[in-house]
């Protein structure tokens, strides 16, 4: 599998969804749905990595890549955030592969970690109103006095949004896919600081693969 020919349409749509995820919500509940590793890989441990998160918003991109970089550096692994040296426009379309490969060769980087949005879905939950009545009872038997016939609290509908994300690790020399994880996050009202626990979950899965020292 070749590393990266990022389609323009995919980047544009994915960017909008991921920006909304970062700026308006967070990852209060992340569920890993699939982890895959190339068990045939015999190239040895990887010593450094280029981190790419495919969003156009510069603040969101920087925060996300910074968090991944911190996870690597804590383990003594060199990590370069793409926002430091690559404009997001250069990662669009067919030219993205040549841009990334040139950077890998220039900086002698062995791997690419790329995160992108794969799906978004919504679920609507209806919360019914409640009728409160007064009454009394004894030992398993209860009696209810007449009460209001209409709900004393209004029912309402609550929509939850779930965001699918995929993170792939590619070998820098062969462009081969080495590792992949898919996850789904329930969007909540939490703030952008929730990026950190999300990245921690994905990074833990990655380092369990033993592809890095």
C-alpha positions as CSV (number, residue, x, y, z in Angstrom):
1,X,0.0,0.0,0.0
2,X,1.4,3.4,-1.0
3,X,1.6,6.0,1.7
4,X,-0.2,8.9,0.8
5,X,-2.1,10.1,-2.1
6,X,-4.6,12.2,-0.1
7,X,-7.7,12.9,-2.1
8,X,-8.8,16.5,-2.1
9,X,-12.4,15.7,-1.3
10,X,-11.5,13.4,1.5
11,X,-9.2,15.9,3.1
12,X,-11.8,18.7,2.9
13,X,-14.7,16.7,4.3
14,X,-12.5,15.0,6.9
15,X,-11.0,18.3,8.0
16,X,-14.4,19.9,8.7
17,X,-15.5,16.9,10.8
18,X,-12.3,16.7,12.8
19,X,-12.2,20.4,13.4
20,X,-15.7,20.2,14.9
21,X,-14.6,17.3,17.0
22,X,-11.6,19.1,18.4
23,X,-13.1,22.6,18.9
24,X,-16.6,21.8,19.9
25,X,-16.4,18.5,21.7
26,X,-13.7,16.1,22.6
27,X,-13.3,12.5,23.2
28,X,-15.2,11.7,26.4
29,X,-15.6,8.0,25.4
30,X,-13.3,6.4,22.8
31,X,-13.8,2.8,21.8
32,X,-11.1,1.1,19.7
33,X,-12.9,-1.0,17.1
34,X,-10.0,-2.6,15.2
35,X,-6.2,-3.0,15.6
36,X,-4.2,-4.5,12.8
37,X,-0.4,-5.2,12.4
38,X,1.6,-6.6,9.6
39,X,3.0,-9.7,11.2
40,X,5.3,-10.3,8.3
41,X,7.3,-7.2,8.9
42,X,11.0,-8.0,9.5
43,X,12.6,-4.6,9.2
44,X,13.4,-4.1,12.8
45,X,12.4,-1.3,15.3
46,X,11.7,2.2,14.0
47,X,13.7,5.0,15.5
48,X,11.8,8.1,14.3
49,X,8.5,9.2,12.9
50,X,6.8,12.0,10.9
51,X,3.4,12.8,12.4
52,X,0.6,14.0,10.1
53,X,-3.0,14.8,11.1
54,X,-5.1,15.7,8.1
55,X,-6.9,18.9,9.2
56,X,-6.8,22.4,7.7
57,X,-7.3,24.3,10.9
58,X,-3.8,25.2,12.1
59,X,-4.6,25.2,15.8
60,X,-6.3,21.8,15.8
61,X,-3.6,20.3,13.6
62,X,-0.8,21.6,15.9
63,X,-2.4,20.5,19.1
64,X,-3.1,17.0,17.8
65,X,0.4,16.5,16.4
66,X,2.0,17.9,19.5
67,X,0.3,15.4,21.7
68,X,1.4,12.5,19.5
69,X,4.9,13.8,19.5
70,X,5.0,14.0,23.3
71,X,4.0,10.3,23.5
72,X,6.9,9.4,21.3
73,X,9.5,11.6,22.9
74,X,8.6,10.3,26.4
75,X,9.9,6.9,25.1
76,X,13.1,8.4,23.6
77,X,11.8,8.3,20.0
78,X,12.4,11.2,17.6
79,X,9.1,12.6,16.3
80,X,8.6,15.5,13.8
81,X,5.2,17.2,13.6
82,X,4.3,17.9,10.0
83,X,2.9,21.3,10.7
84,X,6.5,22.5,11.5
85,X,7.7,21.9,7.9
86,X,4.8,21.1,5.6
87,X,1.9,23.3,4.6
88,X,-1.4,21.6,4.7
89,X,-2.0,22.5,1.1
90,X,0.9,20.4,0.0
91,X,-0.7,17.4,1.5
92,X,-3.7,17.6,-0.8
93,X,-4.1,15.6,-4.0
94,X,-1.6,13.5,-5.9
95,X,1.3,15.7,-5.1
96,X,1.1,14.7,-1.4
97,X,3.2,11.5,-1.9
98,X,6.1,13.2,-3.5
99,X,6.1,16.0,-0.8
100,X,6.1,13.5,2.0
101,X,8.7,11.2,0.5
102,X,11.0,14.2,-0.1
103,X,10.7,15.2,3.6
104,X,11.4,11.7,4.8
105,X,14.6,11.5,2.7
106,X,15.7,15.0,3.7
107,X,15.3,14.3,7.5
108,X,16.1,10.5,7.3
109,X,12.8,9.6,8.9
110,X,11.8,6.0,9.0
111,X,8.1,6.0,9.5
112,X,4.9,8.1,8.9
113,X,2.0,8.2,11.4
114,X,-1.1,9.6,9.8
115,X,-4.5,10.3,11.3
116,X,-7.7,11.0,9.4
117,X,-11.5,11.0,9.8
118,X,-13.3,8.0,8.4
119,X,-16.9,8.3,9.4
120,X,-19.5,10.3,11.4
121,X,-22.8,9.0,12.7
122,X,-25.6,10.3,14.9
123,X,-28.0,8.7,17.3
124,X,-31.1,10.3,18.7
125,X,-32.4,9.4,22.1
126,X,-35.9,10.5,23.3
127,X,-36.2,11.3,27.0
128,X,-39.9,11.1,28.0
129,X,-41.6,13.5,30.4
130,X,-42.4,12.3,33.9
131,X,-45.6,12.5,35.8
132,X,-45.2,12.9,39.6
133,X,-47.9,11.7,41.9
134,X,-48.3,11.5,45.6
135,X,-49.1,8.4,47.6
136,X,-48.4,6.1,50.5
137,X,-47.8,2.4,50.9
138,X,-46.8,-0.5,53.2
139,X,-44.7,-3.6,52.7
140,X,-44.8,-4.2,49.0
141,X,-48.2,-2.6,48.4
142,X,-48.5,1.0,47.3
143,X,-51.5,3.3,46.9
144,X,-51.5,6.4,44.7
145,X,-53.7,9.4,45.3
146,X,-55.0,11.2,42.2
147,X,-52.3,13.3,40.6
148,X,-51.8,15.5,37.5
149,X,-52.6,13.8,34.2
150,X,-50.0,15.7,32.2
151,X,-46.2,15.4,32.6
152,X,-44.7,17.7,35.2
153,X,-41.4,17.6,33.2
154,X,-41.2,18.0,29.5
155,X,-39.8,15.3,27.3
156,X,-37.0,16.1,25.0
157,X,-34.7,14.5,22.3
158,X,-31.0,14.3,22.7
159,X,-28.7,13.6,19.8
160,X,-25.3,12.1,20.2
161,X,-22.6,12.2,17.5
162,X,-20.0,9.5,17.0
163,X,-16.8,10.2,15.1
164,X,-14.7,7.5,13.5
165,X,-10.9,8.0,13.3
166,X,-8.2,5.9,11.7
167,X,-4.5,6.1,12.4
168,X,-2.0,4.3,10.1
169,X,1.7,3.7,10.5
170,X,3.7,3.4,7.2
171,X,7.3,2.4,6.6
172,X,9.1,5.4,5.2
173,X,11.3,3.5,2.8
174,X,8.8,1.0,1.3
175,X,5.6,3.0,1.9
176,X,4.1,-0.3,3.3
177,X,1.3,-0.2,5.9
178,X,2.7,-1.6,9.1
179,X,0.0,-0.9,11.7
180,X,-3.5,0.5,11.8
181,X,-6.1,1.3,14.4
182,X,-9.7,2.4,14.0
183,X,-11.7,3.9,16.8
184,X,-15.1,5.6,17.5
185,X,-15.5,8.5,19.9
186,X,-18.7,9.7,21.3
187,X,-18.8,13.4,21.1
188,X,-19.6,15.3,24.3
189,X,-19.6,18.8,25.5
190,X,-16.0,18.6,26.7
191,X,-13.3,21.0,25.6
192,X,-10.3,20.8,23.4
193,X,-8.1,19.5,26.2
194,X,-9.8,16.1,25.7
195,X,-7.4,15.6,22.7
196,X,-4.8,14.4,25.2
197,X,-6.6,11.4,26.6
198,X,-7.7,10.4,23.1
199,X,-4.1,10.4,21.8
200,X,-3.0,8.5,24.9
201,X,-5.4,5.7,24.1
202,X,-4.2,5.4,20.5
203,X,-0.5,5.7,21.4
204,X,-0.8,2.9,23.9
205,X,-2.2,0.7,21.2
206,X,0.6,1.6,18.9
207,X,3.4,1.0,21.4
208,X,2.0,-2.4,22.3
209,X,2.8,-3.4,18.7
210,X,6.6,-3.4,19.5
211,X,7.4,-1.6,16.3
212,X,9.4,1.1,18.2
213,X,12.2,0.7,20.8
